Amino acid sequence: MSKELLEKLKGKKEIYRMWKKGLATWDEYRNVVRECMDATRKTKAHLELNLAGDVKDNKKGFFKYISSKRKTRENVGPLLNEVGALVMEDTEKVELLNAAFASVFTAKADPQESQTLEVGEKVLRKEDLPLVDKDRVRDHLGKLDIHKSMGPDGMHP
């Protein structure tokens, strides 16, 4: 708070005491209250404006800091494609890596090809994982209460 606002608030307190004792009129007290409210509103708006500017500047600085600290790898060594040939060109490497990452999220893998995930000492095979069919998922979705509120991520259950 500025010194001006603190002085006005002290003056307001003093005139309130005077009004209670009958030494000041209601109009005098009301005018001082209005001046204090106006000064408080202006000070608050000024502080919020300064805060917004500071946040904006800090955000810019933060992203500059993050981008300067971001770890990047300039070169990726040669890769083997599906046939076993070495891939040397950057565009071919990108296509190969994109295809590998996309295959994780799609069902284009061969059913006979068993993918394994090592978890500690135990090895899980794709065949060991529980199967979920569309009908079962549809049944569970149909049983959801549509009147429940959204979660913290903004998604409805």
C-alpha positions as CSV (number, residue, x, y, z in Angstrom):
1,M,0.0,0.0,0.0
2,S,1.1,3.5,-0.7
3,K,1.7,6.1,2.1
4,E,-1.2,8.1,0.7
5,L,-3.6,5.2,1.1
6,L,-2.4,4.4,4.6
7,E,-2.9,8.1,5.6
8,K,-6.4,8.1,4.2
9,L,-7.3,5.0,6.1
10,K,-6.0,6.4,9.3
11,G,-8.0,9.6,8.6
12,K,-11.1,7.5,8.0
13,K,-10.6,5.7,11.3
14,E,-10.2,9.1,13.1
15,I,-13.2,10.7,11.5
16,Y,-15.2,7.5,12.4
17,R,-14.3,8.0,16.1
18,M,-15.2,11.6,15.8
19,W,-18.5,10.8,14.3
20,K,-19.3,8.3,17.0
21,K,-18.6,11.0,19.6
22,G,-20.7,13.5,17.8
23,L,-17.8,15.7,16.7
24,A,-18.2,15.1,13.0
25,T,-21.3,14.9,10.7
26,W,-22.5,11.9,8.9
27,D,-21.8,13.6,5.5
28,E,-18.2,14.3,6.5
29,Y,-17.7,10.6,7.4
30,R,-19.4,9.4,4.3
31,N,-17.2,11.6,2.1
32,V,-14.0,10.3,3.7
33,V,-15.3,6.7,3.3
34,R,-15.9,7.3,-0.4
35,E,-12.5,8.8,-0.9
36,C,-10.9,5.8,0.8
37,M,-12.9,3.4,-1.3
38,D,-11.9,5.2,-4.4
39,A,-8.2,5.3,-3.5
40,T,-8.3,1.6,-2.5
41,R,-9.9,0.7,-5.9
42,K,-7.3,2.7,-7.8
43,T,-4.4,1.2,-5.8
44,K,-5.8,-2.3,-6.3
45,A,-6.2,-1.8,-10.1
46,H,-2.7,-0.4,-10.3
47,L,-1.2,-3.3,-8.4
48,E,-3.1,-5.8,-10.5
49,L,-1.9,-4.1,-13.7
50,N,1.7,-4.2,-12.4
51,L,1.3,-7.9,-11.4
52,A,0.0,-8.8,-14.8
53,G,2.9,-7.1,-16.5
54,D,5.4,-8.9,-14.1
55,V,3.8,-12.2,-14.8
56,K,3.9,-11.6,-18.5
57,D,7.6,-10.6,-18.3
58,N,8.4,-13.6,-16.1
59,K,6.6,-15.9,-18.4
60,K,8.7,-14.7,-21.4
61,G,11.8,-15.1,-19.3
62,F,10.8,-18.5,-18.1
63,F,10.3,-19.8,-21.7
64,K,13.6,-18.3,-22.8
65,Y,15.2,-20.1,-19.8
66,I,13.5,-23.4,-20.6
67,S,14.4,-23.2,-24.3
68,S,18.0,-22.5,-23.5
69,K,18.1,-25.5,-21.1
70,R,16.3,-27.9,-23.3
71,K,18.4,-30.9,-24.1
72,T,18.5,-31.7,-27.8
73,R,20.4,-34.3,-29.7
74,E,21.7,-33.0,-33.0
75,N,22.8,-36.4,-34.5
76,V,21.1,-39.7,-34.4
77,G,23.3,-42.6,-35.4
78,P,22.5,-45.0,-38.2
79,L,19.3,-47.1,-37.8
80,L,18.2,-50.4,-39.1
81,N,15.0,-50.6,-41.0
82,E,12.6,-53.5,-41.3
83,V,14.7,-55.3,-43.8
84,G,17.9,-54.9,-41.7
85,A,19.5,-52.3,-44.0
86,L,21.3,-49.3,-42.5
87,V,19.4,-46.0,-42.8
88,M,21.7,-43.0,-43.0
89,E,19.6,-40.1,-44.4
90,D,17.9,-37.9,-41.8
91,T,14.5,-37.9,-43.6
92,E,14.6,-41.7,-43.7
93,K,15.5,-41.9,-40.0
94,V,12.5,-39.6,-39.2
95,E,10.1,-41.7,-41.2
96,L,11.5,-44.9,-39.5
97,L,11.2,-43.4,-36.0
98,N,7.7,-42.1,-36.7
99,A,6.5,-45.5,-37.9
100,A,8.0,-47.1,-34.8
101,F,6.3,-44.7,-32.4
102,A,3.0,-44.9,-34.3
103,S,3.0,-48.7,-34.2
104,V,2.9,-48.4,-30.4
105,F,-0.4,-46.6,-30.5
106,T,-2.1,-48.5,-33.3
107,A,-3.2,-52.1,-33.8
108,K,-1.1,-52.6,-36.9
109,A,1.3,-55.0,-35.3
110,D,1.1,-58.7,-36.4
111,P,-1.0,-60.8,-34.0
112,Q,1.7,-63.5,-34.0
113,E,4.4,-61.0,-33.1
114,S,4.7,-61.2,-29.4
115,Q,5.7,-57.9,-27.8
116,T,7.3,-58.2,-24.4
117,L,7.5,-55.7,-21.5
118,E,10.1,-56.4,-18.8
119,V,8.8,-55.4,-15.4
120,G,11.4,-56.0,-12.8
121,E,12.2,-59.8,-13.0
122,K,8.8,-60.7,-14.6
123,V,8.3,-60.7,-18.3
124,L,4.8,-59.9,-19.6
125,R,3.8,-61.0,-23.1
126,K,1.1,-59.4,-25.1
127,E,-1.0,-62.6,-24.8
128,D,-0.9,-62.4,-21.0
129,L,-2.5,-58.9,-20.9
130,P,-6.3,-58.9,-20.4
131,L,-8.5,-58.4,-23.4
132,V,-11.0,-55.6,-23.5
133,D,-13.7,-55.8,-26.1
134,K,-15.8,-52.9,-27.5
135,D,-19.1,-54.2,-26.0
136,R,-17.7,-54.3,-22.5
137,V,-16.4,-50.8,-22.8
138,R,-19.7,-49.6,-24.2
139,D,-21.5,-51.2,-21.3
140,H,-19.3,-49.4,-18.8
141,L,-19.7,-46.1,-20.6
142,G,-23.5,-46.6,-20.6
143,K,-23.5,-47.0,-16.8
144,L,-21.7,-43.7,-16.1
145,D,-23.7,-41.1,-14.2
146,I,-23.9,-38.1,-16.6
147,H,-24.9,-35.8,-13.7
148,K,-21.5,-36.2,-11.9
149,S,-19.2,-33.2,-12.0
150,M,-16.1,-33.1,-14.1
151,G,-12.7,-34.1,-12.7
152,P,-9.7,-31.8,-12.1
153,D,-8.7,-32.3,-15.7
154,G,-11.9,-30.8,-17.0
155,M,-13.0,-34.2,-18.4
156,H,-16.4,-35.7,-17.6
157,P,-16.1,-39.2,-16.0
